Amino acid sequence: MSSDFLNINNISKSFGSVEALKEITFSVEKGELFGLIGPDGSGKTTLIRILITMLFPSTGNAQINGLDIVKDFKKLRNLIGYMPGKFSLYEDLTVEENLKFFATIFNTKIKDNYYLIKDIYQQIEPFRNRKAGNLSGGMKQKLALSCALIHKPDILFLDEPTTGIDAVSRVELWEMLKRLKQQNLTIVVSTPYMDEAQLCDKVAFMQKGEVLEINTPQRIVEDFDLPIYSVSGKDYYKLLLALRKMDITNTAFPFGESIHLTIKEEMNPEDLNGKIRKFTDQNTVTKRIKANIEDCFMAKMLKKDE
């Protein structure tokens, strides 16, 4: 028997002549933390808005726990928790007033489901009388997450929840999601940050309205089959341009202080470094490395564009 909780079948969405989503199909299991990974404009937000019944798909359909997102949208709205990328609570209400308001519209009380938000809300409870508009970015996200959970949803959608918040708050939010997952809550989260992909049980790489690959982060990295090296040198930009012109180069992308280079055939790092030095006339250091999740995304994106 299938344990799929969310099923998406050939969903497409167009806005006039712009095709925002192109035949999206995948499923999410009950209790899974699923990531939609991709840059701005890849279709992540459009897909989430369709799944939370804010938009109708142009074609295709989806079911959440057996309920159709179009036919059963009224029933589904009581089962869905949603946290948009932009803070959308009432900024002139206090922290506590916002939470009470969302509990009321879902016909519940804070005390009924307080256990679900306890770990999150306790961090902002000392500021319960502060207006939401005066909270820091991290505190706003914790309040928004508390409001999205107060009615005990069956599935939680978060649209780029860590965009614009500090690094500590990012870590804290993902720790919260892990704890929520332990309560068998199904979570779908979108993010443009590749490092966050590794925190998900499974991810879908998205680009230009299409899904490039769906798998576990570990499997995606393990399946990377191109020889990849880290190359560093003094004149970073000049080195990058030169590497891209080498006849053996497949791709060359900047990663922090080094350049990740993939080549057409495996080479000993020392031999490769000698070839690079001759070609670039630079004193370089070349090391064989393992691909990270961003390397994998870039490779999939380029392959799709070929």
Secondary structure as a PSIPRED ss2 file (coil, helix, strand):
# PSIPRED VFORMAT (PSIPRED V4.0)

   1 M C   1.000  0.000  0.000
   2 S C   1.000  0.000  0.000
   3 S C   1.000  0.000  0.000
   4 D E   0.000  0.000  1.000
   5 F E   0.000  0.000  1.000
   6 L E   0.000  0.000  1.000
   7 N E   0.000  0.000  1.000
   8 I E   0.000  0.000  1.000
   9 N E   0.000  0.000  1.000
  10 N E   0.000  0.000  1.000
  11 I E   0.000  0.000  1.000
  12 S E   0.000  0.000  1.000
  13 K E   0.000  0.000  1.000
  14 S E   0.000  0.000  1.000
  15 F E   0.000  0.000  1.000
  16 G C   1.000  0.000  0.000
  17 S C   1.000  0.000  0.000
  18 V E   0.000  0.000  1.000
  19 E E   0.000  0.000  1.000
  20 A E   0.000  0.000  1.000
  21 L E   0.000  0.000  1.000
  22 K E   0.000  0.000  1.000
  23 E E   0.000  0.000  1.000
  24 I E   0.000  0.000  1.000
  25 T E   0.000  0.000  1.000
  26 F E   0.000  0.000  1.000
  27 S E   0.000  0.000  1.000
  28 V E   0.000  0.000  1.000
  29 E E   0.000  0.000  1.000
  30 K C   1.000  0.000  0.000
  31 G C   1.000  0.000  0.000
  32 E C   1.000  0.000  0.000
  33 L E   0.000  0.000  1.000
  34 F E   0.000  0.000  1.000
  35 G E   0.000  0.000  1.000
  36 L E   0.000  0.000  1.000
  37 I E   0.000  0.000  1.000
  38 G C   1.000  0.000  0.000
  39 P C   1.000  0.000  0.000
  40 D C   1.000  0.000  0.000
  41 G C   1.000  0.000  0.000
  42 S C   1.000  0.000  0.000
  43 G C   1.000  0.000  0.000
  44 K H   0.000  1.000  0.000
  45 T H   0.000  1.000  0.000
  46 T H   0.000  1.000  0.000
  47 L H   0.000  1.000  0.000
  48 I H   0.000  1.000  0.000
  49 R H   0.000  1.000  0.000
  50 I H   0.000  1.000  0.000
  51 L H   0.000  1.000  0.000
  52 I C   1.000  0.000  0.000
  53 T C   1.000  0.000  0.000
  54 M C   1.000  0.000  0.000
  55 L C   1.000  0.000  0.000
  56 F C   1.000  0.000  0.000
  57 P C   1.000  0.000  0.000
  58 S C   1.000  0.000  0.000
  59 T E   0.000  0.000  1.000
  60 G E   0.000  0.000  1.000
  61 N E   0.000  0.000  1.000
  62 A E   0.000  0.000  1.000
  63 Q E   0.000  0.000  1.000
  64 I E   0.000  0.000  1.000
  65 N C   1.000  0.000  0.000
  66 G C   1.000  0.000  0.000
  67 L E   0.000  0.000  1.000
  68 D E   0.000  0.000  1.000
  69 I C   1.000  0.000  0.000
  70 V C   1.000  0.000  0.000
  71 K C   1.000  0.000  0.000
  72 D C   1.000  0.000  0.000
  73 F H   0.000  1.000  0.000
  74 K H   0.000  1.000  0.000
  75 K H   0.000  1.000  0.000
  76 L H   0.000  1.000  0.000
  77 R C   1.000  0.000  0.000
  78 N C   1.000  0.000  0.000
  79 L C   1.000  0.000  0.000
  80 I E   0.000  0.000  1.000
  81 G E   0.000  0.000  1.000
  82 Y E   0.000  0.000  1.000
  83 M E   0.000  0.000  1.000
  84 P C   1.000  0.000  0.000
  85 G C   1.000  0.000  0.000
  86 K C   1.000  0.000  0.000
  87 F C   1.000  0.000  0.000
  88 S C   1.000  0.000  0.000
  89 L C   1.000  0.000  0.000
  90 Y C   1.000  0.000  0.000
  91 E C   1.000  0.000  0.000
  92 D C   1.000  0.000  0.000
  93 L C   1.000  0.000  0.000
  94 T E   0.000  0.000  1.000
  95 V H   0.000  1.000  0.000
  96 E H   0.000  1.000  0.000
  97 E H   0.000  1.000  0.000
  98 N H   0.000  1.000  0.000
  99 L H   0.000  1.000  0.000
 100 K H   0.000  1.000  0.000
 101 F H   0.000  1.000  0.000
 102 F H   0.000  1.000  0.000
 103 A H   0.000  1.000  0.000
 104 T H   0.000  1.000  0.000
 105 I H   0.000  1.000  0.000
 106 F C   1.000  0.000  0.000
 107 N C   1.000  0.000  0.000
 108 T C   1.000  0.000  0.000
 109 K C   1.000  0.000  0.000
 110 I H   0.000  1.000  0.000
 111 K H   0.000  1.000  0.000
 112 D H   0.000  1.000  0.000
 113 N C   1.000  0.000  0.000
 114 Y H   0.000  1.000  0.000
 115 Y H   0.000  1.000  0.000
 116 L H   0.000  1.000  0.000
 117 I H   0.000  1.000  0.000
 118 K H   0.000  1.000  0.000
 119 D H   0.000  1.000  0.000
 120 I H   0.000  1.000  0.000
 121 Y H   0.000  1.000  0.000
 122 Q C   1.000  0.000  0.000
 123 Q C   1.000  0.000  0.000
 124 I C   1.000  0.000  0.000
 125 E H   0.000  1.000  0.000
 126 P H   0.000  1.000  0.000
 127 F H   0.000  1.000  0.000
 128 R C   1.000  0.000  0.000
 129 N C   1.000  0.000  0.000
 130 R C   1.000  0.000  0.000
 131 K E   0.000  0.000  1.000
 132 A H   0.000  1.000  0.000
 133 G H   0.000  1.000  0.000
 134 N H   0.000  1.000  0.000
 135 L C   1.000  0.000  0.000
 136 S C   1.000  0.000  0.000
 137 G H   0.000  1.000  0.000
 138 G H   0.000  1.000  0.000
 139 M H   0.000  1.000  0.000
 140 K H   0.000  1.000  0.000
 141 Q H   0.000  1.000  0.000
 142 K H   0.000  1.000  0.000
 143 L H   0.000  1.000  0.000
 144 A H   0.000  1.000  0.000
 145 L H   0.000  1.000  0.000
 146 S H   0.000  1.000  0.000
 147 C H   0.000  1.000  0.000
 148 A H   0.000  1.000  0.000
 149 L H   0.000  1.000  0.000
 150 I C   1.000  0.000  0.000
 151 H C   1.000  0.000  0.000
 152 K C   1.000  0.000  0.000
 153 P C   1.000  0.000  0.000
 154 D C   1.000  0.000  0.000
 155 I E   0.000  0.000  1.000
 156 L E   0.000  0.000  1.000
 157 F E   0.000  0.000  1.000
 158 L E   0.000  0.000  1.000
 159 D E   0.000  0.000  1.000
 160 E C   1.000  0.000  0.000
 161 P C   1.000  0.000  0.000
 162 T C   1.000  0.000  0.000
 163 T C   1.000  0.000  0.000
 164 G C   1.000  0.000  0.000
 165 I C   1.000  0.000  0.000
 166 D C   1.000  0.000  0.000
 167 A H   0.000  1.000  0.000
 168 V H   0.000  1.000  0.000
 169 S H   0.000  1.000  0.000
 170 R H   0.000  1.000  0.000
 171 V H   0.000  1.000  0.000
 172 E H   0.000  1.000  0.000
 173 L H   0.000  1.000  0.000
 174 W H   0.000  1.000  0.000
 175 E H   0.000  1.000  0.000
 176 M H   0.000  1.000  0.000
 177 L H   0.000  1.000  0.000
 178 K H   0.000  1.000  0.000
 179 R H   0.000  1.000  0.000
 180 L H   0.000  1.000  0.000
 181 K H   0.000  1.000  0.000
 182 Q C   1.000  0.000  0.000
 183 Q C   1.000  0.000  0.000
 184 N C   1.000  0.000  0.000
 185 L C   1.000  0.000  0.000
 186 T E   0.000  0.000  1.000
 187 I E   0.000  0.000  1.000
 188 V E   0.000  0.000  1.000
 189 V E   0.000  0.000  1.000
 190 S E   0.000  0.000  1.000
 191 T E   0.000  0.000  1.000
 192 P C   1.000  0.000  0.000
 193 Y C   1.000  0.000  0.000
 194 M H   0.000  1.000  0.000
 195 D H   0.000  1.000  0.000
 196 E H   0.000  1.000  0.000
 197 A H   0.000  1.000  0.000
 198 Q C   1.000  0.000  0.000
 199 L C   1.000  0.000  0.000
 200 C C   1.000  0.000  0.000
 201 D C   1.000  0.000  0.000
 202 K E   0.000  0.000  1.000
 203 V E   0.000  0.000  1.000
 204 A E   0.000  0.000  1.000
 205 F E   0.000  0.000  1.000
 206 M E   0.000  0.000  1.000
 207 Q E   0.000  0.000  1.000
 208 K C   1.000  0.000  0.000
 209 G C   1.000  0.000  0.000
 210 E E   0.000  0.000  1.000
 211 V E   0.000  0.000  1.000
 212 L E   0.000  0.000  1.000
 213 E E   0.000  0.000  1.000
 214 I E   0.000  0.000  1.000
 215 N E   0.000  0.000  1.000
 216 T C   1.000  0.000  0.000
 217 P H   0.000  1.000  0.000
 218 Q H   0.000  1.000  0.000
 219 R H   0.000  1.000  0.000
 220 I H   0.000  1.000  0.000
 221 V H   0.000  1.000  0.000
 222 E H   0.000  1.000  0.000
 223 D C   1.000  0.000  0.000
 224 F C   1.000  0.000  0.000
 225 D C   1.000  0.000  0.000
 226 L C   1.000  0.000  0.000
 227 P C   1.000  0.000  0.000
 228 I E   0.000  0.000  1.000
 229 Y E   0.000  0.000  1.000
 230 S E   0.000  0.000  1.000
 231 V E   0.000  0.000  1.000
 232 S E   0.000  0.000  1.000
 233 G C   1.000  0.000  0.000
 234 K C   1.000  0.000  0.000
 235 D C   1.000  0.000  0.000
 236 Y H   0.000  1.000  0.000
 237 Y H   0.000  1.000  0.000
 238 K H   0.000  1.000  0.000
 239 L H   0.000  1.000  0.000
 240 L H   0.000  1.000  0.000
 241 L H   0.000  1.000  0.000
 242 A H   0.000  1.000  0.000
 243 L H   0.000  1.000  0.000
 244 R H   0.000  1.000  0.000
 245 K H   0.000  1.000  0.000
 246 M C   1.000  0.000  0.000
 247 D C   1.000  0.000  0.000
 248 I C   1.000  0.000  0.000
 249 T E   0.000  0.000  1.000
 250 N E   0.000  0.000  1.000
 251 T E   0.000  0.000  1.000
 252 A E   0.000  0.000  1.000
 253 F E   0.000  0.000  1.000
 254 P E   0.000  0.000  1.000
 255 F E   0.000  0.000  1.000
 256 G C   1.000  0.000  0.000
 257 E C   1.000  0.000  0.000
 258 S E   0.000  0.000  1.000
 259 I E   0.000  0.000  1.000
 260 H E   0.000  0.000  1.000
 261 L E   0.000  0.000  1.000
 262 T E   0.000  0.000  1.000
 263 I E   0.000  0.000  1.000
 264 K C   1.000  0.000  0.000
 265 E C   1.000  0.000  0.000
 266 E C   1.000  0.000  0.000
 267 M C   1.000  0.000  0.000
 268 N C   1.000  0.000  0.000
 269 P H   0.000  1.000  0.000
 270 E H   0.000  1.000  0.000
 271 D H   0.000  1.000  0.000
 272 L H   0.000  1.000  0.000
 273 N H   0.000  1.000  0.000
 274 G H   0.000  1.000  0.000
 275 K H   0.000  1.000  0.000
 276 I H   0.000  1.000  0.000
 277 R H   0.000  1.000  0.000
 278 K H   0.000  1.000  0.000
 279 F H   0.000  1.000  0.000
 280 T H   0.000  1.000  0.000
 281 D C   1.000  0.000  0.000
 282 Q C   1.000  0.000  0.000
 283 N C   1.000  0.000  0.000
 284 T C   1.000  0.000  0.000
 285 V E   0.000  0.000  1.000
 286 T E   0.000  0.000  1.000
 287 K E   0.000  0.000  1.000
 288 R E   0.000  0.000  1.000
 289 I C   1.000  0.000  0.000
 290 K C   1.000  0.000  0.000
 291 A C   1.000  0.000  0.000
 292 N C   1.000  0.000  0.000
 293 I H   0.000  1.000  0.000
 294 E H   0.000  1.000  0.000
 295 D H   0.000  1.000  0.000
 296 C H   0.000  1.000  0.000
 297 F H   0.000  1.000  0.000
 298 M H   0.000  1.000  0.000
 299 A H   0.000  1.000  0.000
 300 K H   0.000  1.000  0.000
 301 M H   0.000  1.000  0.000
 302 L H   0.000  1.000  0.000
 303 K H   0.000  1.000  0.000
 304 K H   0.000  1.000  0.000
 305 D H   0.000  1.000  0.000
 306 E C   1.000  0.000  0.000
